[in-house]
Amino acid sequence: MKLKLTPTQNLCIGYLESGFTLIERDNQYYFVKGHRCQKVLPKTLEALVNRGALEYTEQGDYLLSDEFMEYRKQMRYKSSSKLTCH
């Protein structure tokens, strides 16, 4: 999997990875964590589903896909293996 995400899509992934919950209220989606709330467009979520980064569950939830989580883990491993400490 090789993803080319827009800055907005990458931001959405970051919200999910940092523990924000995605909720729907009045046909609008929001990332929520504590008192913090950030609006997200449905077309952004749909683009992430189409790229394989998110899955849409039968319960109506958006979750990071297993394939994407594995991809992210591999990318982190590759970048950390390039580091050399002296």
N, C-alpha and C positions, 0 to 999 in steps of 0.2 A: 504494500500500500504506500503510495506516495501522494501526500496531500499538499495541495496548494490552497491555503486558506487566506481569505481576505483579512485585514486587520480586525474588522468587526467580528468575523467568524472565530478568529483566534481568541478574541476577548471573551466571547461566549463560552468557548471551551475552558478558558481560564477560570471563569466564574464557577462552572460546574466542578472543575478540579479542586477549587479552593473551598468547596462546601456550600455554595449557594444552592438553594432549592428553586426549581423552575415551577411557577404556578400560573394558572390561567384565571383571569378575572375579567368578566364582561368582554369576552372575545379578544382580550389582549394578554400577552405573556410578560411575566416579570421574573427576574432573578431576585430572590429574597434571602437575606441572612441577617438575623436580628432585626434591627431597625433600618437596615440598608435595603434599598429597593432600586432595581435598574430595569427599565423597559427594554424589551427585545421584540423585533418584528417577526411575525410568523414566517415571512419569506426567508429570513436568515436561518431559522430553525429548519425549514424545509430544505434549504441548500445544504446544511450540515447532514441531514438525513440522506440526501442524494449522493453526497460525497463519502458516505459510510462512517462518518465520525459519530453520529447520533443514531439511536434506534428509537422508534416510536412504539411503545408497548400497547398491548390490548387494553390496558387500564387507562390509556391516554397520557402516559408519562413519556418524557424525553430523557433518555439515559445515554451516557457515553457507551459506544459499542465495544464489545470485547476485542474486536479486531483493532479498533482505534487505540484501546488501552495497551495492547501488545505493541502496536506501532510506536506509541509514545515511549514505552519502556525501552524498546530497541534504540530509539533516537537518543534517549538520555544516556544509555550505555555507550553508544558510539561517541558522544561528545565527551563523556567523562574519561574514556579510554585514550583520548587525544591529549589529555592533560599530562604534563610531565613536571614533577616537582624535583627540585634540586636541593 
